[in-house]
Amino acid sequence: MEESVNLCYASVKMVTEEKGGKILLHACCAPCAAPSAERLLEEGFLPTLFYSNPNIAPEAEWKRRLEALEVLAEAFKLPLIVESYDHASWLALVRGLESEPERGGRCTICFRRSIDAAAEEARRLNIPRFTTTLTLSPLKNARLICELGNRHEGFLERDFKKKGGVARSVELCRSLGLYRQNYCGCEFSLRPGQYNP
């Protein structure tokens, strides 16, 4: 195992609740969650991963991304909460927006749904802070995501793509052997021939 990953393990041991405390981290996927969780650990937080992604299709892809997140949770020794898969409810939520371009209105609704679910889960678990890995992607509007998050008390505003987040994602995925998908998640974000299970 590479030294860079060992440094992250060491930071897990150094975290104490007196520093940043508990935080719920909405995790869209393992490649985005790995550097985001690592950064939170370095800041003194103790993340609980929350996999709430009904947008992902097909279900086999949702499961494949979950399996990668389980590998990450085990490697970083972090708790993982998994919301049951309900793609039908997500389709109802974005009905009429199917032909919107990437970064359009459908994505805004999707971001809001993920953030609202994370805020609700944090309240349910009595975890005072929450944030999301969605800001790591260079294709996502971090300002919009943070605006949606700041509608809730306890949101920790972070643009995880900054400070080399994307490059660190590639390193950690390579070190841990994590699956890296090639599309955001929903069937409407797929280009012809892009999905190869």
PyMOL commands that place a pseudoatom at each C-alpha (Angstrom):
pseudoatom trace, name=CA, resn=MET, resi=1, chain=A, elem=C, hetatm=0, pos=[0.000, 0.000, 0.000]
pseudoatom trace, name=CA, resn=GLU, resi=2, chain=A, elem=C, hetatm=0, pos=[1.322, 3.422, -0.907]
pseudoatom trace, name=CA, resn=GLU, resi=3, chain=A, elem=C, hetatm=0, pos=[2.641, 5.821, 1.729]
pseudoatom trace, name=CA, resn=SER, resi=4, chain=A, elem=C, hetatm=0, pos=[0.066, 8.470, 0.770]
pseudoatom trace, name=CA, resn=VAL, resi=5, chain=A, elem=C, hetatm=0, pos=[-2.773, 6.220, 1.881]
pseudoatom trace, name=CA, resn=ASN, resi=6, chain=A, elem=C, hetatm=0, pos=[-0.947, 5.332, 5.093]
pseudoatom trace, name=CA, resn=LEU, resi=7, chain=A, elem=C, hetatm=0, pos=[-0.804, 9.034, 5.929]
pseudoatom trace, name=CA, resn=CYS, resi=8, chain=A, elem=C, hetatm=0, pos=[-4.571, 9.152, 5.691]
pseudoatom trace, name=CA, resn=TYR, resi=9, chain=A, elem=C, hetatm=0, pos=[-4.886, 6.153, 8.019]
pseudoatom trace, name=CA, resn=ALA, resi=10, chain=A, elem=C, hetatm=0, pos=[-2.664, 7.953, 10.521]
pseudoatom trace, name=CA, resn=SER, resi=11, chain=A, elem=C, hetatm=0, pos=[-4.913, 10.992, 10.377]
pseudoatom trace, name=CA, resn=VAL, resi=12, chain=A, elem=C, hetatm=0, pos=[-7.906, 8.787, 11.231]
pseudoatom trace, name=CA, resn=LYS, resi=13, chain=A, elem=C, hetatm=0, pos=[-6.227, 7.811, 14.486]
pseudoatom trace, name=CA, resn=MET, resi=14, chain=A, elem=C, hetatm=0, pos=[-5.455, 11.436, 15.366]
pseudoatom trace, name=CA, resn=VAL, resi=15, chain=A, elem=C, hetatm=0, pos=[-9.039, 12.674, 15.039]
pseudoatom trace, name=CA, resn=THR, resi=16, chain=A, elem=C, hetatm=0, pos=[-10.771, 13.500, 18.292]
pseudoatom trace, name=CA, resn=GLU, resi=17, chain=A, elem=C, hetatm=0, pos=[-14.264, 14.768, 18.840]
pseudoatom trace, name=CA, resn=GLU, resi=18, chain=A, elem=C, hetatm=0, pos=[-12.803, 17.819, 20.606]
pseudoatom trace, name=CA, resn=LYS, resi=19, chain=A, elem=C, hetatm=0, pos=[-11.431, 19.048, 17.263]
pseudoatom trace, name=CA, resn=GLY, resi=20, chain=A, elem=C, hetatm=0, pos=[-14.007, 19.277, 14.490]
pseudoatom trace, name=CA, resn=GLY, resi=21, chain=A, elem=C, hetatm=0, pos=[-16.436, 16.714, 15.830]
pseudoatom trace, name=CA, resn=LYS, resi=22, chain=A, elem=C, hetatm=0, pos=[-18.799, 14.465, 13.949]
pseudoatom trace, name=CA, resn=ILE, resi=23, chain=A, elem=C, hetatm=0, pos=[-19.918, 15.343, 10.440]
pseudoatom trace, name=CA, resn=LEU, resi=24, chain=A, elem=C, hetatm=0, pos=[-22.178, 13.574, 7.938]
pseudoatom trace, name=CA, resn=LEU, resi=25, chain=A, elem=C, hetatm=0, pos=[-20.580, 13.420, 4.491]
pseudoatom trace, name=CA, resn=HIS, resi=26, chain=A, elem=C, hetatm=0, pos=[-23.010, 12.852, 1.635]
pseudoatom trace, name=CA, resn=ALA, resi=27, chain=A, elem=C, hetatm=0, pos=[-20.994, 10.632, -0.714]
pseudoatom trace, name=CA, resn=CYS, resi=28, chain=A, elem=C, hetatm=0, pos=[-21.960, 10.534, -4.377]
pseudoatom trace, name=CA, resn=CYS, resi=29, chain=A, elem=C, hetatm=0, pos=[-19.235, 7.961, -5.112]
pseudoatom trace, name=CA, resn=ALA, resi=30, chain=A, elem=C, hetatm=0, pos=[-15.940, 6.625, -3.764]
pseudoatom trace, name=CA, resn=PRO, resi=31, chain=A, elem=C, hetatm=0, pos=[-13.690, 8.688, -6.090]
pseudoatom trace, name=CA, resn=CYS, resi=32, chain=A, elem=C, hetatm=0, pos=[-15.250, 11.906, -4.792]
pseudoatom trace, name=CA, resn=ALA, resi=33, chain=A, elem=C, hetatm=0, pos=[-15.570, 10.684, -1.204]
pseudoatom trace, name=CA, resn=ALA, resi=34, chain=A, elem=C, hetatm=0, pos=[-11.934, 9.591, -0.790]
pseudoatom trace, name=CA, resn=PRO, resi=35, chain=A, elem=C, hetatm=0, pos=[-10.194, 13.002, -0.949]
pseudoatom trace, name=CA, resn=SER, resi=36, chain=A, elem=C, hetatm=0, pos=[-13.188, 14.733, 0.666]
pseudoatom trace, name=CA, resn=ALA, resi=37, chain=A, elem=C, hetatm=0, pos=[-13.136, 12.415, 3.686]
pseudoatom trace, name=CA, resn=GLU, resi=38, chain=A, elem=C, hetatm=0, pos=[-9.363, 12.677, 3.872]
pseudoatom trace, name=CA, resn=ARG, resi=39, chain=A, elem=C, hetatm=0, pos=[-9.539, 16.475, 3.957]
pseudoatom trace, name=CA, resn=LEU, resi=40, chain=A, elem=C, hetatm=0, pos=[-12.219, 16.455, 6.655]
pseudoatom trace, name=CA, resn=LEU, resi=41, chain=A, elem=C, hetatm=0, pos=[-10.101, 14.076, 8.734]
pseudoatom trace, name=CA, resn=GLU, resi=42, chain=A, elem=C, hetatm=0, pos=[-7.125, 16.401, 8.320]
pseudoatom trace, name=CA, resn=GLU, resi=43, chain=A, elem=C, hetatm=0, pos=[-9.316, 19.270, 9.546]
pseudoatom trace, name=CA, resn=GLY, resi=44, chain=A, elem=C, hetatm=0, pos=[-10.175, 17.271, 12.663]
pseudoatom trace, name=CA, resn=PHE, resi=45, chain=A, elem=C, hetatm=0, pos=[-13.649, 16.060, 11.707]
pseudoatom trace, name=CA, resn=LEU, resi=46, chain=A, elem=C, hetatm=0, pos=[-14.915, 12.510, 12.115]
pseudoatom trace, name=CA, resn=PRO, resi=47, chain=A, elem=C, hetatm=0, pos=[-17.002, 11.779, 9.000]
pseudoatom trace, name=CA, resn=THR, resi=48, chain=A, elem=C, hetatm=0, pos=[-19.869, 9.348, 8.661]
pseudoatom trace, name=CA, resn=LEU, resi=49, chain=A, elem=C, hetatm=0, pos=[-20.390, 8.497, 4.982]
pseudoatom trace, name=CA, resn=PHE, resi=50, chain=A, elem=C, hetatm=0, pos=[-23.963, 8.757, 3.687]
pseudoatom trace, name=CA, resn=TYR, resi=51, chain=A, elem=C, hetatm=0, pos=[-24.770, 7.045, 0.381]
pseudoatom trace, name=CA, resn=SER, resi=52, chain=A, elem=C, hetatm=0, pos=[-28.022, 8.589, -0.821]
pseudoatom trace, name=CA, resn=ASN, resi=53, chain=A, elem=C, hetatm=0, pos=[-28.080, 8.538, -4.617]
pseudoatom trace, name=CA, resn=PRO, resi=54, chain=A, elem=C, hetatm=0, pos=[-31.398, 7.467, -6.180]
pseudoatom trace, name=CA, resn=ASN, resi=55, chain=A, elem=C, hetatm=0, pos=[-30.389, 9.297, -9.368]
pseudoatom trace, name=CA, resn=ILE, resi=56, chain=A, elem=C, hetatm=0, pos=[-27.893, 6.592, -10.326]
pseudoatom trace, name=CA, resn=ALA, resi=57, chain=A, elem=C, hetatm=0, pos=[-29.021, 4.234, -13.086]
pseudoatom trace, name=CA, resn=PRO, resi=58, chain=A, elem=C, hetatm=0, pos=[-29.088, 1.406, -13.747]
pseudoatom trace, name=CA, resn=GLU, resi=59, chain=A, elem=C, hetatm=0, pos=[-29.349, -0.235, -10.326]
pseudoatom trace, name=CA, resn=ALA, resi=60, chain=A, elem=C, hetatm=0, pos=[-26.323, -2.411, -11.125]
pseudoatom trace, name=CA, resn=GLU, resi=61, chain=A, elem=C, hetatm=0, pos=[-24.272, 0.793, -11.398]
pseudoatom trace, name=CA, resn=TRP, resi=62, chain=A, elem=C, hetatm=0, pos=[-25.666, 2.028, -8.063]
pseudoatom trace, name=CA, resn=LYS, resi=63, chain=A, elem=C, hetatm=0, pos=[-24.520, -1.249, -6.487]
pseudoatom trace, name=CA, resn=ARG, resi=64, chain=A, elem=C, hetatm=0, pos=[-21.095, -1.068, -8.115]
pseudoatom trace, name=CA, resn=ARG, resi=65, chain=A, elem=C, hetatm=0, pos=[-20.523, 2.437, -6.756]
pseudoatom trace, name=CA, resn=LEU, resi=66, chain=A, elem=C, hetatm=0, pos=[-21.732, 1.323, -3.334]
pseudoatom trace, name=CA, resn=GLU, resi=67, chain=A, elem=C, hetatm=0, pos=[-19.246, -1.558, -3.349]
pseudoatom trace, name=CA, resn=ALA, resi=68, chain=A, elem=C, hetatm=0, pos=[-16.412, 0.898, -4.051]
pseudoatom trace, name=CA, resn=LEU, resi=69, chain=A, elem=C, hetatm=0, pos=[-17.631, 3.123, -1.221]
pseudoatom trace, name=CA, resn=GLU, resi=70, chain=A, elem=C, hetatm=0, pos=[-17.673, 0.125, 1.129]
pseudoatom trace, name=CA, resn=VAL, resi=71, chain=A, elem=C, hetatm=0, pos=[-14.008, -0.512, 0.265]
pseudoatom trace, name=CA, resn=LEU, resi=72, chain=A, elem=C, hetatm=0, pos=[-13.232, 3.123, 1.069]
pseudoatom trace, name=CA, resn=ALA, resi=73, chain=A, elem=C, hetatm=0, pos=[-15.191, 3.057, 4.340]
pseudoatom trace, name=CA, resn=GLU, resi=74, chain=A, elem=C, hetatm=0, pos=[-13.284, -0.035, 5.439]
pseudoatom trace, name=CA, resn=ALA, resi=75, chain=A, elem=C, hetatm=0, pos=[-9.917, 1.430, 4.422]
pseudoatom trace, name=CA, resn=PHE, resi=76, chain=A, elem=C, hetatm=0, pos=[-10.534, 4.708, 6.265]
pseudoatom trace, name=CA, resn=LYS, resi=77, chain=A, elem=C, hetatm=0, pos=[-12.388, 2.991, 9.153]
pseudoatom trace, name=CA, resn=LEU, resi=78, chain=A, elem=C, hetatm=0, pos=[-15.437, 5.224, 8.694]
pseudoatom trace, name=CA, resn=PRO, resi=79, chain=A, elem=C, hetatm=0, pos=[-19.106, 4.447, 9.351]
pseudoatom trace, name=CA, resn=LEU, resi=80, chain=A, elem=C, hetatm=0, pos=[-21.284, 4.129, 6.246]
pseudoatom trace, name=CA, resn=ILE, resi=81, chain=A, elem=C, hetatm=0, pos=[-25.040, 4.665, 6.079]
pseudoatom trace, name=CA, resn=VAL, resi=82, chain=A, elem=C, hetatm=0, pos=[-26.843, 3.494, 2.936]
pseudoatom trace, name=CA, resn=GLU, resi=83, chain=A, elem=C, hetatm=0, pos=[-30.230, 4.807, 1.890]
pseudoatom trace, name=CA, resn=SER, resi=84, chain=A, elem=C, hetatm=0, pos=[-32.318, 2.248, 0.009]
pseudoatom trace, name=CA, resn=TYR, resi=85, chain=A, elem=C, hetatm=0, pos=[-32.414, 2.566, -3.776]
pseudoatom trace, name=CA, resn=ASP, resi=86, chain=A, elem=C, hetatm=0, pos=[-35.555, 4.295, -5.068]
pseudoatom trace, name=CA, resn=HIS, resi=87, chain=A, elem=C, hetatm=0, pos=[-34.940, 5.453, -8.612]
pseudoatom trace, name=CA, resn=ALA, resi=88, chain=A, elem=C, hetatm=0, pos=[-38.674, 5.766, -9.336]
pseudoatom trace, name=CA, resn=SER, resi=89, chain=A, elem=C, hetatm=0, pos=[-39.061, 8.573, -6.783]
pseudoatom trace, name=CA, resn=TRP, resi=90, chain=A, elem=C, hetatm=0, pos=[-36.101, 10.397, -8.309]
pseudoatom trace, name=CA, resn=LEU, resi=91, chain=A, elem=C, hetatm=0, pos=[-37.569, 10.078, -11.819]
pseudoatom trace, name=CA, resn=ALA, resi=92, chain=A, elem=C, hetatm=0, pos=[-40.817, 11.590, -10.521]
pseudoatom trace, name=CA, resn=LEU, resi=93, chain=A, elem=C, hetatm=0, pos=[-38.836, 14.463, -9.006]
pseudoatom trace, name=CA, resn=VAL, resi=94, chain=A, elem=C, hetatm=0, pos=[-37.173, 15.397, -12.313]
pseudoatom trace, name=CA, resn=ARG, resi=95, chain=A, elem=C, hetatm=0, pos=[-40.141, 14.662, -14.587]
pseudoatom trace, name=CA, resn=GLY, resi=96, chain=A, elem=C, hetatm=0, pos=[-40.234, 17.216, -17.399]
pseudoatom trace, name=CA, resn=LEU, resi=97, chain=A, elem=C, hetatm=0, pos=[-36.506, 17.935, -17.093]
pseudoatom trace, name=CA, resn=GLU, resi=98, chain=A, elem=C, hetatm=0, pos=[-35.234, 14.813, -18.844]
pseudoatom trace, name=CA, resn=SER, resi=99, chain=A, elem=C, hetatm=0, pos=[-33.877, 16.731, -21.845]
pseudoatom trace, name=CA, resn=GLU, resi=100, chain=A, elem=C, hetatm=0, pos=[-32.127, 19.413, -19.772]
pseudoatom trace, name=CA, resn=PRO, resi=101, chain=A, elem=C, hetatm=0, pos=[-28.383, 19.619, -20.471]
pseudoatom trace, name=CA, resn=GLU, resi=102, chain=A, elem=C, hetatm=0, pos=[-25.782, 18.604, -17.912]
pseudoatom trace, name=CA, resn=ARG, resi=103, chain=A, elem=C, hetatm=0, pos=[-25.502, 21.410, -15.305]
pseudoatom trace, name=CA, resn=GLY, resi=104, chain=A, elem=C, hetatm=0, pos=[-29.072, 22.477, -16.115]
pseudoatom trace, name=CA, resn=GLY, resi=105, chain=A, elem=C, hetatm=0, pos=[-32.295, 22.469, -14.128]
pseudoatom trace, name=CA, resn=ARG, resi=106, chain=A, elem=C, hetatm=0, pos=[-32.402, 18.699, -13.646]
pseudoatom trace, name=CA, resn=CYS, resi=107, chain=A, elem=C, hetatm=0, pos=[-28.990, 18.754, -11.975]
pseudoatom trace, name=CA, resn=THR, resi=108, chain=A, elem=C, hetatm=0, pos=[-30.066, 21.571, -9.648]
pseudoatom trace, name=CA, resn=ILE, resi=109, chain=A, elem=C, hetatm=0, pos=[-33.082, 19.520, -8.527]
pseudoatom trace, name=CA, resn=CYS, resi=110, chain=A, elem=C, hetatm=0, pos=[-30.835, 16.485, -8.071]
pseudoatom trace, name=CA, resn=PHE, resi=111, chain=A, elem=C, hetatm=0, pos=[-28.288, 18.427, -5.985]
pseudoatom trace, name=CA, resn=ARG, resi=112, chain=A, elem=C, hetatm=0, pos=[-31.058, 19.869, -3.818]
pseudoatom trace, name=CA, resn=ARG, resi=113, chain=A, elem=C, hetatm=0, pos=[-32.543, 16.438, -3.231]
pseudoatom trace, name=CA, resn=SER, resi=114, chain=A, elem=C, hetatm=0, pos=[-29.173, 14.989, -2.151]
pseudoatom trace, name=CA, resn=ILE, resi=115, chain=A, elem=C, hetatm=0, pos=[-28.394, 17.920, 0.138]
pseudoatom trace, name=CA, resn=ASP, resi=116, chain=A, elem=C, hetatm=0, pos=[-31.864, 17.900, 1.701]
pseudoatom trace, name=CA, resn=ALA, resi=117, chain=A, elem=C, hetatm=0, pos=[-31.578, 14.147, 2.357]
pseudoatom trace, name=CA, resn=ALA, resi=118, chain=A, elem=C, hetatm=0, pos=[-28.178, 14.643, 4.008]
pseudoatom trace, name=CA, resn=ALA, resi=119, chain=A, elem=C, hetatm=0, pos=[-29.478, 17.492, 6.186]
pseudoatom trace, name=CA, resn=GLU, resi=120, chain=A, elem=C, hetatm=0, pos=[-32.414, 15.351, 7.288]
pseudoatom trace, name=CA, resn=GLU, resi=121, chain=A, elem=C, hetatm=0, pos=[-30.189, 12.339, 8.035]
pseudoatom trace, name=CA, resn=ALA, resi=122, chain=A, elem=C, hetatm=0, pos=[-27.762, 14.492, 10.042]
pseudoatom trace, name=CA, resn=ARG, resi=123, chain=A, elem=C, hetatm=0, pos=[-30.670, 15.788, 12.146]
pseudoatom trace, name=CA, resn=ARG, resi=124, chain=A, elem=C, hetatm=0, pos=[-32.014, 12.263, 12.614]
pseudoatom trace, name=CA, resn=LEU, resi=125, chain=A, elem=C, hetatm=0, pos=[-28.622, 11.055, 13.850]
pseudoatom trace, name=CA, resn=ASN, resi=126, chain=A, elem=C, hetatm=0, pos=[-28.009, 14.193, 15.928]
pseudoatom trace, name=CA, resn=ILE, resi=127, chain=A, elem=C, hetatm=0, pos=[-24.831, 14.930, 13.949]
pseudoatom trace, name=CA, resn=PRO, resi=128, chain=A, elem=C, hetatm=0, pos=[-24.306, 18.712, 14.132]
pseudoatom trace, name=CA, resn=ARG, resi=129, chain=A, elem=C, hetatm=0, pos=[-22.593, 19.242, 10.762]
pseudoatom trace, name=CA, resn=PHE, resi=130, chain=A, elem=C, hetatm=0, pos=[-22.985, 17.890, 7.246]
pseudoatom trace, name=CA, resn=THR, resi=131, chain=A, elem=C, hetatm=0, pos=[-21.502, 18.475, 3.805]
pseudoatom trace, name=CA, resn=THR, resi=132, chain=A, elem=C, hetatm=0, pos=[-21.324, 16.816, 0.384]
pseudoatom trace, name=CA, resn=THR, resi=133, chain=A, elem=C, hetatm=0, pos=[-18.711, 15.410, -1.962]
pseudoatom trace, name=CA, resn=LEU, resi=134, chain=A, elem=C, hetatm=0, pos=[-20.563, 16.851, -4.970]
pseudoatom trace, name=CA, resn=THR, resi=135, chain=A, elem=C, hetatm=0, pos=[-18.245, 19.874, -5.089]
pseudoatom trace, name=CA, resn=LEU, resi=136, chain=A, elem=C, hetatm=0, pos=[-15.230, 17.720, -5.982]
pseudoatom trace, name=CA, resn=SER, resi=137, chain=A, elem=C, hetatm=0, pos=[-16.211, 17.216, -9.619]
pseudoatom trace, name=CA, resn=PRO, resi=138, chain=A, elem=C, hetatm=0, pos=[-14.822, 19.828, -12.043]
pseudoatom trace, name=CA, resn=LEU, resi=139, chain=A, elem=C, hetatm=0, pos=[-18.141, 19.486, -13.912]
pseudoatom trace, name=CA, resn=LYS, resi=140, chain=A, elem=C, hetatm=0, pos=[-20.247, 20.573, -10.921]
pseudoatom trace, name=CA, resn=ASN, resi=141, chain=A, elem=C, hetatm=0, pos=[-21.096, 24.141, -9.921]
pseudoatom trace, name=CA, resn=ALA, resi=142, chain=A, elem=C, hetatm=0, pos=[-19.665, 24.331, -6.393]
pseudoatom trace, name=CA, resn=ARG, resi=143, chain=A, elem=C, hetatm=0, pos=[-21.163, 27.762, -5.745]
pseudoatom trace, name=CA, resn=LEU, resi=144, chain=A, elem=C, hetatm=0, pos=[-24.669, 26.477, -6.513]
pseudoatom trace, name=CA, resn=ILE, resi=145, chain=A, elem=C, hetatm=0, pos=[-24.131, 23.364, -4.391]
pseudoatom trace, name=CA, resn=CYS, resi=146, chain=A, elem=C, hetatm=0, pos=[-22.966, 25.465, -1.439]
pseudoatom trace, name=CA, resn=GLU, resi=147, chain=A, elem=C, hetatm=0, pos=[-25.921, 27.846, -1.844]
pseudoatom trace, name=CA, resn=LEU, resi=148, chain=A, elem=C, hetatm=0, pos=[-28.264, 24.860, -1.661]
pseudoatom trace, name=CA, resn=GLY, resi=149, chain=A, elem=C, hetatm=0, pos=[-26.405, 23.536, 1.367]
pseudoatom trace, name=CA, resn=ASN, resi=150, chain=A, elem=C, hetatm=0, pos=[-26.482, 26.851, 3.186]
pseudoatom trace, name=CA, resn=ARG, resi=151, chain=A, elem=C, hetatm=0, pos=[-30.290, 26.681, 3.234]
pseudoatom trace, name=CA, resn=HIS, resi=152, chain=A, elem=C, hetatm=0, pos=[-29.773, 24.251, 6.132]
pseudoatom trace, name=CA, resn=GLU, resi=153, chain=A, elem=C, hetatm=0, pos=[-28.314, 24.806, 9.566]
pseudoatom trace, name=CA, resn=GLY, resi=154, chain=A, elem=C, hetatm=0, pos=[-25.052, 22.938, 10.090]
pseudoatom trace, name=CA, resn=PHE, resi=155, chain=A, elem=C, hetatm=0, pos=[-23.879, 22.859, 6.467]
pseudoatom trace, name=CA, resn=LEU, resi=156, chain=A, elem=C, hetatm=0, pos=[-20.087, 22.965, 6.166]
pseudoatom trace, name=CA, resn=GLU, resi=157, chain=A, elem=C, hetatm=0, pos=[-19.179, 24.817, 2.982]
pseudoatom trace, name=CA, resn=ARG, resi=158, chain=A, elem=C, hetatm=0, pos=[-16.259, 23.169, 1.196]
pseudoatom trace, name=CA, resn=ASP, resi=159, chain=A, elem=C, hetatm=0, pos=[-15.191, 23.141, -2.452]
pseudoatom trace, name=CA, resn=PHE, resi=160, chain=A, elem=C, hetatm=0, pos=[-13.363, 19.820, -2.390]
pseudoatom trace, name=CA, resn=LYS, resi=161, chain=A, elem=C, hetatm=0, pos=[-11.930, 20.235, -5.900]
pseudoatom trace, name=CA, resn=LYS, resi=162, chain=A, elem=C, hetatm=0, pos=[-9.646, 22.965, -4.531]
pseudoatom trace, name=CA, resn=LYS, resi=163, chain=A, elem=C, hetatm=0, pos=[-6.250, 22.186, -2.997]
pseudoatom trace, name=CA, resn=GLY, resi=164, chain=A, elem=C, hetatm=0, pos=[-5.621, 19.447, -5.565]
pseudoatom trace, name=CA, resn=GLY, resi=165, chain=A, elem=C, hetatm=0, pos=[-8.751, 17.455, -4.754]
pseudoatom trace, name=CA, resn=VAL, resi=166, chain=A, elem=C, hetatm=0, pos=[-9.198, 15.928, -8.211]
pseudoatom trace, name=CA, resn=ALA, resi=167, chain=A, elem=C, hetatm=0, pos=[-5.570, 14.820, -8.491]
pseudoatom trace, name=CA, resn=ARG, resi=168, chain=A, elem=C, hetatm=0, pos=[-5.754, 13.369, -4.980]
pseudoatom trace, name=CA, resn=SER, resi=169, chain=A, elem=C, hetatm=0, pos=[-8.873, 11.448, -6.004]
pseudoatom trace, name=CA, resn=VAL, resi=170, chain=A, elem=C, hetatm=0, pos=[-6.948, 9.784, -8.828]
pseudoatom trace, name=CA, resn=GLU, resi=171, chain=A, elem=C, hetatm=0, pos=[-4.099, 8.880, -6.438]
pseudoatom trace, name=CA, resn=LEU, resi=172, chain=A, elem=C, hetatm=0, pos=[-6.385, 7.401, -3.792]
pseudoatom trace, name=CA, resn=CYS, resi=173, chain=A, elem=C, hetatm=0, pos=[-8.430, 5.447, -6.340]
pseudoatom trace, name=CA, resn=ARG, resi=174, chain=A, elem=C, hetatm=0, pos=[-5.246, 3.954, -7.724]
pseudoatom trace, name=CA, resn=SER, resi=175, chain=A, elem=C, hetatm=0, pos=[-3.905, 3.135, -4.241]
pseudoatom trace, name=CA, resn=LEU, resi=176, chain=A, elem=C, hetatm=0, pos=[-7.133, 1.535, -3.035]
pseudoatom trace, name=CA, resn=GLY, resi=177, chain=A, elem=C, hetatm=0, pos=[-8.221, 0.019, -6.356]
pseudoatom trace, name=CA, resn=LEU, resi=178, chain=A, elem=C, hetatm=0, pos=[-11.486, 1.977, -6.358]
pseudoatom trace, name=CA, resn=TYR, resi=179, chain=A, elem=C, hetatm=0, pos=[-13.878, 1.859, -9.306]
pseudoatom trace, name=CA, resn=ARG, resi=180, chain=A, elem=C, hetatm=0, pos=[-14.003, 5.184, -11.209]
pseudoatom trace, name=CA, resn=GLN, resi=181, chain=A, elem=C, hetatm=0, pos=[-17.191, 5.675, -13.206]
pseudoatom trace, name=CA, resn=ASN, resi=182, chain=A, elem=C, hetatm=0, pos=[-17.282, 7.662, -16.463]
pseudoatom trace, name=CA, resn=TYR, resi=183, chain=A, elem=C, hetatm=0, pos=[-20.639, 9.438, -16.077]
pseudoatom trace, name=CA, resn=CYS, resi=184, chain=A, elem=C, hetatm=0, pos=[-22.393, 11.387, -13.349]
pseudoatom trace, name=CA, resn=GLY, resi=185, chain=A, elem=C, hetatm=0, pos=[-25.133, 8.909, -12.568]
pseudoatom trace, name=CA, resn=CYS, resi=186, chain=A, elem=C, hetatm=0, pos=[-28.552, 9.296, -14.142]
pseudoatom trace, name=CA, resn=GLU, resi=187, chain=A, elem=C, hetatm=0, pos=[-29.552, 7.835, -17.482]
pseudoatom trace, name=CA, resn=PHE, resi=188, chain=A, elem=C, hetatm=0, pos=[-30.008, 11.347, -18.888]
pseudoatom trace, name=CA, resn=SER, resi=189, chain=A, elem=C, hetatm=0, pos=[-26.328, 12.158, -18.315]
pseudoatom trace, name=CA, resn=LEU, resi=190, chain=A, elem=C, hetatm=0, pos=[-25.221, 9.146, -20.370]
pseudoatom trace, name=CA, resn=ARG, resi=191, chain=A, elem=C, hetatm=0, pos=[-23.947, 9.589, -23.896]
pseudoatom trace, name=CA, resn=PRO, resi=192, chain=A, elem=C, hetatm=0, pos=[-24.550, 6.755, -26.411]
pseudoatom trace, name=CA, resn=GLY, resi=193, chain=A, elem=C, hetatm=0, pos=[-22.201, 3.834, -25.787]
pseudoatom trace, name=CA, resn=GLN, resi=194, chain=A, elem=C, hetatm=0, pos=[-20.804, 5.357, -22.586]
pseudoatom trace, name=CA, resn=TYR, resi=195, chain=A, elem=C, hetatm=0, pos=[-22.088, 2.767, -20.098]
pseudoatom trace, name=CA, resn=ASN, resi=196, chain=A, elem=C, hetatm=0, pos=[-20.184, -0.512, -20.153]
pseudoatom trace, name=CA, resn=PRO, resi=197, chain=A, elem=C, hetatm=0, pos=[-21.125, -2.696, -17.164]
for i in range(1, 197): cmd.bond("trace and resi %d" % i, "trace and resi %d" % (i + 1))
show_as sticks, trace
zoom trace
